[in-house]
Amino acid sequence: MTNSKERIPLFRIQNSVCHQKDKFWHNQCIVGGEPMCHVFAGQEPERYASHTRRLRLNGQSTSIRLENSFWQILDQIAMTEGVTTPVFISTLHSEVLQLRGEPSNFTSLLRCACLKFMEMSPDHHAASIAAE
């Protein structure tokens, strides 16, 4: 069992040589037993396709463009909080205004909020324990 403060690497470098048409490399990143290109680059394009949603922030109509994966996480956060996604985003914006003033890049803040939510989720904790 590892120390709880010890980090388990997300991926490891495997020495290998690949000679495919128009491709050549000596090292390959391995993630969970799979080559990185299968794990990261092989994801469905729909996950990283962008989508724009219109909503109101402090009474002002605006639009926010995010990748579909982030919208799914924001929908999940809102559902967890028992509100709609626009209400959650508007509340978050209001709280940020009170704490720090107008954010310079609110969509980046939303993406980081999604990452924070994923870090805090029990599933994320269970996955890190399973990796030990």
Secondary structure as GFF3:
##gff-version 3
##sequence-region A 1 132
A	DSSP	beta_strand	12	20	.	.	.	ID=ss1
A	DSSP	beta_strand	23	31	.	.	.	ID=ss2
A	DSSP	beta_strand	34	35	.	.	.	ID=ss3
A	DSSP	alpha_helix	36	36	.	.	.	ID=ss4
A	DSSP	pi_helix	37	41	.	.	.	ID=ss5
A	DSSP	alpha_helix	45	48	.	.	.	ID=ss6
A	DSSP	beta_strand	50	57	.	.	.	ID=ss7
A	DSSP	beta_strand	60	67	.	.	.	ID=ss8
A	DSSP	alpha_helix	68	81	.	.	.	ID=ss9
A	DSSP	alpha_helix	85	100	.	.	.	ID=ss10
A	DSSP	alpha_helix	106	120	.	.	.	ID=ss11
A	DSSP	alpha_helix	122	131	.	.	.	ID=ss12
###
